[in-house]
Amino acid sequence: MTPASTGASTGVGAVASVPSASSARPAPEAVPESRMSPGGPGYRRMSLALFLAGVATFALLYSTQALLPLLSGDFAVSAGDASWTVAAATGGLALFVLPMSALSERYGRRTVMTASLAVAVTLGLLVPFAPSLGALVALRALQGAALAGLPASATAYLAEEVTPKALVTAIGLFVAGNSVGGMSGRVITGWVAQEWGWRVAVGVIGVVAVACAVAFRLLLPAPKHFRPGSLRPRVLARTVRDHLANPLLRRLYAIGALFMTVFGGVYTVIGYRLTEAPFSLPQGIVGSIFLVYLVGTVSASAAGRLVGRLGRRGALYAGGGTTAAGLLLSLAGSLPVVLLGLVLITAGFFAGHTVASSAVGRTADVGRAQASALYQSAYYVGSSAGSTVGALAFHAGGWAATVGVGLVAVAGVAAITLAGTRAAARAAAARPA
């Protein structure tokens, strides 16, 4: 047996000897990676399951947004009163996302997501029969609260069950489902309601959501890496406090809120912009503008490749720069140029949101559902702020003022990302060589 085969020294002057028991012991075999990755077992089923969960969530969440004029006519209420059917759903989600994330830490991600979808789709089938606006708003609030079990739990599930290299891509597919659901919840209801009324329209979305929920439960692989946590309030409070004390997580929460500030403001006000001169588009065409969300599906899915090329911070700079370019183009008086601007805003937003939300899952070692829930809360605060401030700016100074609000938010994203870049550089310099 040669020295090489026994592990004995082959240096000059080495003396051949009988190998010891320790040197003769075979090297331990590498433990195979049990988490999912592209091309591996279960990855396609998992991706499709969470894509469909994202479709159902956002289709239900925004199903009444394109129907507000019809709701105002049917219930004889103002536009402000009718808008509560949207605000109640998003508010319920923002309010309950943290408690639902705590339940997922105790009872499991798949269990909470399944229960959340089951309750939400059941309520979705009751929505068409609401006898009054008050009843409709109450149902929508409950629906939003039920849906709160999806976003944070899905991100935590992916962080635990998918390899780190594939995490951004996997979350991108989930966010892509969000964009498809958000688009369909607005576009489909608008066209169906035009022929058969708002009740049939929201009923159709309810049936679509039921199909998505059933497929989700059948497809999603059972978790292998979940470890139950505690439901004790003191433990939960400590976990939340620790997340908020983490500088990187705070930066990611702020970035998510600022990106959504831009997006919420633009898509709340764009209808006013396009129905007024010089465009004067009919309402049906304006409603179809949400087809631009398909661009978000592509950019969210491609975020993983973008991070692979540019790194996380480079991808955030790219997303912010793309969004800013779109905002500036939207100032033009040419409709094709404005539409191109919306394409860039949508692409930049979904890419940035995907990168930030996936970074939260990778950063949090414990309490991932709470970490993701805090991100979702910040995200929906940004949505509310963007919608309100963007609309106020539009009424005060026109579309240019709304764009100004968006550019300030993008500048905030760049400043926070730059602060992270400098912090990483200081940390690298402090490490011993």
N, C-alpha and C positions, 0 to 999 in steps of 0.2 A: 504494500500500500504506500503510495507516495505521500510526502509531507503535505502536499496540497490537499489531498483527500482526507487527511486526518486532522488538519488544522494545526499541525506542528509548524514551528518557525522554519522558514526557508532562507533565513538570512545567512550570510557568510559565517562559517564557524559553528553553525547550529549542529547539535548532536541529535541524531534520530533516536527516538525513544518510543516505548509502547504508549499509546494514547491513554490518558486517564479517562475515568468514567464520564467526567463532565465534558471533555472534549469530544468524546464519541457520541454524546447525546445528540440526536438530530435537532436541527433548528426548528423552533415552533412554527407551525403554519400560520400565515397571516389570516386574521379573522375577516371574513368577507363582509363588505359593507351591506348592512341590512336595510338601509334607507333607500327610497326610490330615486331613480335617476332616469333621464331620457333613454328610451330603448330597453329599460329594465322591466321586470315584472310589476304589473300594477300601475305603472306610471300613466299610461294612456287612459285607463279607467279612472284614475284619480283626477287627471286633468279635465276629462270630459265631465265628470261628476261636479267638480267645483265650478267649471264654466257654466253648467246648467243652473247651479245654485245662484251664481251671480246674475244670470238672466232673470230668474224668478224674483230675486230680491229687488232689483232695480225696476223691473217691469211693474211690480206691485207698488213700490214706493212712489213712483212718479206717474201712476196710471191716470190720475185726475188732472194733471197739469195742463194738458191740451184741451180739457173739457170745461174750463172755468166759465166761459161765456154761456155754455149750455146749462150749467148748474145754476148760474145767476138767473137765467130765464125760467127754469123749471121751478126753482124755489122762491122766485121773486126777491132775490137778495142782491146786495152790491157785489162788485168784483172783490173788494176787500174781504167780505164775509166768505165768499166762495173760496178764496185762496187759503182759508184755514184747512181745507181738505188736503192740501199739500203740506202746509206747515205742521199740522197735527201729526202726520206720519213721520216726517223728518225729525220733529221734536221728540216724538216718542222713541225713535231710534237713538238719538243723541243722549236722552235721559237714561235709557236702560242698557246701553252698551256695556258699561262697566259692571253692573250687577250680573248681567248675563255672562260676561267673561269669567266672573267668579264661579258661577255655576259650572262652566266648562272646565275650570281647573279641578273641580271636585268630581264631576260626573262624566267627564270626557268630551272631547271636541265633537266627535261624530254624533253622540247622543244629543247634545244641546242643539247642534245644527239641524238634526232631523226633527226634533220637537219644535224648534222655532219655525221651520218651514211648514210643518203640519198645521200649527195654529194659524200662521199667516195665510196660507191658502184657504183654510176653512173660513176665515174672516173675509177673504177675497170673494168667496162664493156668496156671502151674505150681503156684501156691499151693494149689489144692484137692487136689493129690496129695501134699502134704507127709506123709511117713510118721511123723513124730514132732514134738513141740513144738519141739525144738531145730532141726530142719530148717525148720519154719515160721518161727521167729524169724529164722533166717539169711536166708531168702528175703525176709522183710519188711524187714530191715535193708538188703539190697541194693536193694529196691524204693524205700525212702526215699532212699537215696543217688542212685539214678537220677532220681527226681523232683526232686532238688535243682536240676537244670538248668532247671526251669520258672519259678519265681517271680521270681528276679532277672533272668533273661534277658527275660522278658515285660515287666517294668517298663522295662528299658533299651530294648527294641524300641519300646515306645510313646513313650518320651521322645524317641527319635530320629526316629520316623516320623509322629508326630501333632503337629498345631499346638499351641502352648502353651495356647491357650484351651480346647481340647478335651481336654487331657490328663487332667484329673481325671475327666471323664465316661468316657473310654476305660478308665482304670484301674478305675473303678467297675464297668464291665461285666465286667472280668476278675475282680474281687473277688466280683461277683454270681455268676459261675460257680463260684468257690470255695465260696460258701455253698450253692448248689444241690448241688454235689458232696459237700460235707460232710454235708448232710442226707440225700441219697440213699444215701451209703455206710453210714449208720447205720440209716435207716428201712427201706430195701428189704431189706437183709440180714436184719434182724430178722424181717420178715414171711415172707420166703422160707425162712429157716432153721426157722421154726416148723412148716412143712409138710414140707420136704425135707432139712433138716440144714445145718450150716454150710458144708460143702464145696460144695454146690450154690449156696449164697448167695454165697460169694466168687467162684465161677465166673461167676455172672450179672454181678457187678460187673466182672469181667475182660472179659467180652464187651462190655458197655456201654463200657468204657474203650477197647477196640480200635476200636469204631465212632467214638468221639469223636476218637481219634488220627488215624484215616484222614481224617475230615472236616477236622480242623485242618490237616493238611498240604496238602490240596487247596485250601483256602480262603485260607490266609494269604498275602497279597501279598509278593513278594520285596522285601527292604529296599533303599532307595535312598540312605540317608544313613549307613550303617554304614561306619566306617573301622577296619581291623584294628589292634589294639594288640599289645603285646609279652607273651610268656609268661615272660620272664626273672624269676626270683624277686625280684631286687633291685628291678625296676620295679614288680612287684606289691606288694611290701612298702612301697615309697614311696607308691604310690597309696592303699593302705589307711591308712597313717600320715597322709597329707594329709586323707583323709576324716574320720578320728577327731580331727584337729586343728581341723576346722571346727565352730564352736559351734552353728550352725543344724542341721547334720547330727546332732551329738550329742544335741541336744534332740529331734529327730524320732525317733531310735533309742529314746530313753528313753520317749517318748510311746507308740510302738508296743508296747514291752515292757509298759508299765503297763496299756494298754487290754487286752492279751492276758492279763495277770494276772487282771483282773476276769473276763474271759470264760472262761478256763480253769478258774478256781476255781468259778464258778457252775455250769457244765455238767458238771463232774466230780461235784459234790456234790448237784445238784438231784434226782437219782434217789433218794438217801437221804431227802431232804426230803419227796418226794411219796409214797414207799412207807410212811412212818411216819405215825402219828397226828398231826393229826386227818384227814389225807387218805386214807391207806391205799389208794392206787391200785394196780391190778394192773400187773405188769411190762410187759405189752404196751402199755398206755396210756401208761405212763411213757416207753417207747421212742419213741412217736409224738410226744413233746414236741419232738423235733428238727424238726418241721414249722415251728416258730417261726423257723427259719433263713430261711424265705421272706421274712420281714420284713427280714432282712439283705440279701436280694437287691434289695429295693426301695430301702432306705436307701443302699446302696452305689451304686446306679445314679443316685440323686438327689443324691449328694454334690457333683457339679459345679455344680448349680444352687444348692446351699447356699453353696458358696464364692463364687459369683457375687453372691449377696445380702449375705453377711456377711463375706467375706474369709476367708483361710485360718485365721487365729487365731480369728475369730468362729465359724467352723464347728467348730473344736476345742472351744471353750467349749460350744457347743450340744451336740456329741456327748458331752462329759463330763457336762454337766448332765442330759441325757436318761438316761444310764447311771446316774447317782446317784439320779435319781427312781425308776427301775426297781428299784434295789437296796432302797430304802426301802419301796416298795410290796410287794416280795416278802416282807416281814416279816409281812404280814397273815395272819390265820387263815382267810380266804376264798379258795377255789380260783380263782374268776374274777379276783380282785385279784392273786393271785400270778402267774397267767398274763399279766395285763396288765403286771406288773412285768418278766416275762421278755421280753415284746415290746419294752418300752422299753430294757432292757439290750442286747438284740440289735441294735435299730436304732441306738442310740448307739454301740455298739462298731464296727459295720461302717462307719458314717459316719466316725467318728474314724480308723479304720484306713485307709480309702480316702484321706482328706485327707492323712494323714501320709505314706503310702507314695508318693502322687503328688508331694508336695512334695520328697521325696528325689530323684526323677527330674529335677525341674526345677532343683534346687539344684546337682547335680553336673554340671560342664561336661565333665569327662573321667572315665574309669573308672566310667561309670554302672552297669555290671553289678556292680562291686565295692561301690559305694555302696548299691545295692539289696540285695546279698547281706548286707552288714552289718546292714541293717534287718531282713531275714528272720531272721538269727541272733538279733538282739535279740528279735524277735517270738516265736520258738520258745523262747528262754530264759524269756520272760514266761509262755508257756503252761505250761512245766514248773513254774515257780515257783508260778503260780496254782493248778495242780492239786494240788501237794504242800502248800503252805501253806493253801489253802482246805480241803483234807481234814483236815489237822491241826487247824485251827481248829474245824471242825465237830465232830470227836470231842471236843474240849476244851470247847467252849461252845455247840454247836448251830448252827443256821442263822444266828442273830444274829451269832455270831463270824465266820462266813464273810462275811456282809454287811459287817462291820466291816473285814475285810481289803480287800474291794472298794472301800469308801469311802475308805480310806487311799490306794489306788492312784489313784482318780479325783482325790483332792486333789493327788496328785503331778502328774497331767496338768495340772490347773489352774495349779499353781505354776510348772511349766515353761513353759506357754503364756504366763503373765503375765511371766515373765522375758524371753521372746522379744518380747513387746509393748514392754517397757521398753527392750530393746536396740535395737529398730527405731526407737523414739522418739528415743533418744540419737543414733543414726546420722543420722536426719533433721535433728536440730538442729545436728549438726556440719557438714553440707553447706553450702557457700557459697551465699548467696542468689543 
